[in-house]
Amino acid sequence: MSSGRGSSPRLRLRRAGGRSRTHPWIYAGEIAGLEGAPEPGDAVTVLDQADALVGRGFYNPRASLACRILTRRDEPIDPAWFARRIGEAAAYRQALDLPGQAHRLVWSEGDGLPGLVVDRYAEVVVVQCLTLGMSRALPWIAAGLRGAVGEVAVYVADEPGAARLEGFEPRRGWLDGDGPETVVVAEGPARFTVRVGTGHKTGLYLDQAENRLRVARWAAGRTVLDAFAYTGAFAVQALAAGAARALCVESSPVAGAGAAADLLLNGFSGRAELRAANAFDELRRLERARARFGLVILDPPPFTRRKGALDAAARGYKEINLRAMRLLERGGILATFSCSHHVSPARFEEVCRAAAEDAGAAMRTLEPLGQSRDHPVLLTVPETRYLKGLLLEKL
């Protein structure tokens, strides 16, 4: 795995130059041939048709995305390489002066570590390996993390779907010694309980951390609807900023229990209601009841993970936004999001515009919203940008 260009297997591309110079993904159909006998998960040297170095990356013939470039240099992929790259990722976060004790420490392609995601919750880090190569390099990764941020407990929470595609057994548990079942982290004025190894993502939706604080600036004195609330983090921040009341709508009993615990932790149980319901159904019911809110948050799960289902996803986004706009009082604020990668920012804005037209609502754009800065976006890797949103005011 750690050899350099001279001794490592070589992967040769069909073409010279092009996208392979700026994008880390190489698909099986782009490969002209292999020299040597790399095992799945091995590091290979990638050359183009003109024999120019493209880089070095982890190779896996099992997947259609057969190679992911880790470096553009002729250098070994070894413990020292991981220590440097993880150290660079940690230094970038430190320079951001992030508002809390939890953040994404490594964001896959966004940090030049494709196939690796690491989230930090105070003195715990949760690691997700999305490729066989990264799974095999886990001891090097753990050493690099501890070298960058100190002695932390490492929990491994591999994504089963990715592991199945790549051909490795997903891990779920502490790497080398037990850590705490729960961690309480501060985010601005609020505190959240992270149940390590349970729920969606790695415990908390860190990509919304800065948006939660941004949206909360509009919350004072308002009645809040947090639809698709998950553990109610948007509602908690709104109440911390002076919202009068909050209604959290969440269909998952586990997530609802998490929301109840965090509302209690922050002293807001008396100003919030948790409603176990499907958000689509509840938005319709609230509209029929002529309910009105001063702030509505729509942060649904992805409505599609496939480009072919884009039209159906757009219909779903249009419906929930139309209902939310009708529920807003005059001067009310809507924070609406899509985390479906295939829904572009332009398409999402188009869907929201159509919803406003059908709702008969004049909506002023206050600002576009995106993922928190600890989820860096690379201009030449559009897949690193997936979360888009709009902050709108009803006139």
Beta strands, then each sheet from edge to edge (+ up, - down):
strand 1: 10-13
strand 2: 25-27
strand 3: 31-35
strand 4: 43-47
strand 5: 53-59
strand 6: 65-71
strand 7: 102-107
strand 8: 116-121
strand 9: 124-129
strand 10: 153-157
strand 11: 172-174
strand 12: 182-187
strand 13: 190-195
strand 14: 223-227
strand 15: 245-249
strand 16: 272-275
strand 17: 293-298
strand 18: 328-338
strand 19: 363-370
strand 20: 388-394
sheet 1: 2+ 6- 5+ 4- 1- 3+
sheet 2: 7+ 8- 9+ 10+ 11-
sheet 3: 12+ 13-
sheet 4: 16+ 15+ 14+ 17+ 18+ 20- 19+
end
